[in-house]
Amino acid sequence: GTRALMGGELIGREMGMSTWISIAGKNDRAFAHGEFIENPEGLRKLLRALRAKGLNVVSIRNHTLGEHPQSVFVRFWGEGPAVQLARAVRYALDVQVGAVSPGSGEKAL
């Protein structure tokens, strides 16, 4: 989760300020969906990472108004082998936190 200020109060994962991911199905045919939380500055990088691994973007929106820093929620889905989906989601998470450069697949130093 992440934290933000809204109306002078600290809000966090308990108020939905978090990324969530669900994978269901069988090993050879599974479905993944979830939602990333991102700031506007990192949005383009996250979208590129999701699409690079074949995950589909459903919506980009915010759940709250007036929070600081601003939070954007990116809903996604994908289907395929469970391991492939898990790797795709992991790649997007790694890009989001800066452990991997988008498009390189290599760990950032």
C-alpha positions as CSV (number, residue, x, y, z in Angstrom):
1,G,0.0,0.0,0.0
2,T,0.8,3.7,-0.1
3,R,-0.1,6.6,2.0
4,A,-1.5,10.0,1.2
5,L,-3.1,13.0,3.0
6,M,-6.7,13.7,2.3
7,G,-8.5,16.5,4.2
8,G,-5.5,16.7,6.5
9,E,-5.9,13.1,7.5
10,L,-3.4,10.3,6.7
11,I,-5.0,7.5,4.6
12,G,-3.4,4.2,3.6
13,R,-4.1,0.7,2.4
14,E,-7.0,0.4,4.9
15,M,-8.8,3.0,2.7
16,G,-8.0,1.3,-0.6
17,M,-4.7,3.0,-1.3
18,S,-3.0,-0.2,-2.5
19,T,-2.2,-2.5,-5.4
20,W,-4.0,-5.8,-5.5
21,I,-3.7,-8.8,-7.9
22,S,-5.7,-12.0,-8.3
23,I,-4.8,-15.0,-10.4
24,A,-7.2,-17.9,-10.7
25,G,-7.7,-20.9,-13.0
26,K,-5.4,-23.8,-13.9
27,N,-1.7,-23.9,-14.5
28,D,-2.1,-24.0,-18.3
29,R,-5.1,-21.6,-18.5
30,A,-5.5,-18.9,-15.9
31,F,-6.9,-15.4,-15.6
32,A,-5.3,-12.5,-13.8
33,H,-6.8,-9.2,-12.9
34,G,-6.0,-6.4,-10.4
35,E,-5.3,-2.8,-9.9
36,F,-2.0,-0.9,-9.5
37,I,-1.8,2.3,-7.6
38,E,0.6,4.8,-9.2
39,N,1.3,8.5,-9.2
40,P,0.8,10.5,-12.4
41,E,4.5,10.8,-13.0
42,G,5.0,7.0,-13.1
43,L,1.8,6.2,-15.1
44,R,3.4,6.0,-18.5
45,K,6.1,3.7,-17.3
46,L,3.6,1.4,-15.7
47,L,1.3,1.3,-18.7
48,R,4.3,0.4,-21.0
49,A,5.3,-2.4,-18.6
50,L,1.8,-3.9,-18.5
51,R,1.4,-3.8,-22.3
52,A,4.9,-5.1,-22.9
53,K,3.9,-8.4,-21.2
54,G,0.5,-8.7,-22.8
55,L,-1.6,-7.4,-19.9
56,N,-4.7,-5.4,-20.9
57,V,-5.5,-2.1,-19.4
58,V,-9.2,-1.8,-18.5
59,S,-9.3,1.6,-16.9
60,I,-7.2,4.5,-15.5
61,R,-8.9,6.5,-12.8
62,N,-8.8,7.9,-9.3
63,H,-10.9,6.8,-6.4
64,T,-10.5,9.9,-4.3
65,L,-10.2,13.7,-4.9
66,G,-7.9,16.1,-3.1
67,E,-5.4,13.5,-1.8
68,H,-1.7,14.4,-1.7
69,P,0.2,13.0,-3.5
70,Q,-2.3,12.3,-6.2
71,S,-3.0,8.6,-6.8
72,V,-4.1,7.0,-10.1
73,F,-5.5,3.5,-10.2
74,V,-4.8,1.2,-13.2
75,R,-7.1,-1.8,-13.6
76,F,-5.7,-4.6,-15.7
77,W,-6.4,-8.2,-16.8
78,G,-4.8,-11.0,-18.8
79,E,-5.1,-14.7,-19.5
80,G,-2.7,-17.5,-20.3
81,P,-0.5,-19.9,-18.4
82,A,-0.4,-19.1,-14.7
83,V,3.4,-18.9,-14.6
84,Q,3.4,-16.5,-17.6
85,L,0.8,-14.2,-15.9
86,A,2.7,-14.2,-12.6
87,R,5.9,-13.2,-14.4
88,A,4.1,-10.5,-16.3
89,V,2.7,-9.0,-13.1
90,R,6.1,-9.3,-11.4
91,Y,7.7,-7.5,-14.3
92,A,5.2,-4.6,-14.0
93,L,5.8,-4.5,-10.2
94,D,9.6,-4.4,-10.7
95,V,9.3,-1.6,-13.3
96,Q,7.0,0.3,-11.0
97,V,9.5,0.3,-8.1
98,G,12.6,0.9,-10.3
99,A,14.2,-2.6,-10.0
100,V,13.9,-3.0,-13.8
101,S,14.1,-0.5,-16.6
102,P,11.1,-0.7,-18.9
103,G,11.8,-2.7,-22.1
104,S,15.2,-3.9,-20.9
105,G,14.2,-6.9,-18.7
106,E,17.4,-6.3,-16.9
107,K,17.8,-5.4,-13.3
108,A,18.6,-1.7,-12.7
109,L,21.7,-1.0,-10.7
